[in-house]
Amino acid sequence: MKLWSKGFEPDKMIEQFTVGRDRELDLQLARYDVEGSMAHIRMLESIGLLSADELKVLLEGLGEIATVIERGEFTIDEGIEDVHSQVEFMLTARLGDVGKKIHSGRSRNDQVLVDLKLFMRDRLRDIAAATGRLFDTLISLSDTHRDILMPGYTHLQVAMPSSFGLWFGAYAESLADDMQLLLAAYNIANQNPLGSAAGYGSSFPLDRAMTTRLLGFSTMHYNVVAAQMSRGKTERAAAMAIGAIASTLSRLAMDVCMWMCQNFGFVSFPDELTTGSSIMPHKKNPDVFEIMRGKCNRLQSVQNEIALLTANLPLGYNRDLQLLKDIIFPATQEMIDCLDMATFMLPQMKVRTDIINDTRYDYLFTVEEVNRLVLSGMPFREAYKKVGLEVQDGTYRPNREVHHTHQGSIGNLCNEEIARKFHTLLDKISH
Ligand code: ARG
């Protein structure tokens, strides 16, 4: 049965091909579909298209459907195209003809738009919260590992002293940049498209300010065509933010994999957090961080998938847009899973505290030596040459004491400032 049924049923193959994974994916939109319908019918009553009694009955009916959804018992029946159709059929089955009144002044294009805005807004909040948990973990690990030195590399060659405090804090501050993009994506999602109907508005005097208020959106997409165009753009902005977080996390995962390698041996994990080999009895592999790296690298391609899917679409609704759900829905969950896994793993990472005593890292301290000479009055270029010659003729001996005091250096991590920066952004998403 179709909402648009006019006495014929479509070919079965056509039906399967066009509905695709909607019956499964739309389940995630169900609660938002009901929420959007509730706001719509309240508005319809306020402009005289429903009586107060009809509104009451319809709200109760929708409330019952909301309970079914909350209990996890909502399904989209075989032969029903999507969540929008299912909710309307359920309502009409319960309430009779009054159920058929809720669709005045709107279209499924409108419904799916508003459902997706509400869904994306919530998912972006969830991603923000998961990012916040990882951020707090990184900052606290940075604080506790503040004094543990490790080699810093450039060109993957031994360079200058770094510290685990600096390393953890670097990923935390990097997430603060990603949060800027997440906030932008959230603001784009937090706009009301409802009232665009099929994409060109309605001759009913819809009160769009009222539905904006009822659904808690910060503003509306005023132009109805722009509202329709926001499908795809909302998802793309979210994908950009996800891609940014994913790129931060994939680099972190790479560092951990590298440092677990015996040639580095900087960090290790309890046995139960590693994986083994079917042939090599000694193996304790970093599969968790490899899977994280792979997933996060794939997540960075989501924005491209969306860009290609939506490139050059003509104005107005096109069914291609349905496929956005296949791309963005799993991506949001994958992002959260990776963030949560990092938050779970990192506090259990064991860090070697004596790494830099190894003679292979002697040259980490050449710049410290140059700086000491500069402080005692020697011009930098001369001091640089003196130490360089010592390295060359094998007489250089490191002094392993480091004195970094400027903002953001080993000795002055500025974690409080970084946390303030991050949480100011996070607060704008969670409220
Ligand atoms: N399943 C559809 C989608 O996600 C719902 C909108 C259908 N609208 C239409 N005109 N066929 O895009």
Residues whose N, C-alpha, C, O or C-beta is under 5 A from the ligand:
A	BS01	LIG	D82 R108 N109 V112 L321 Q322
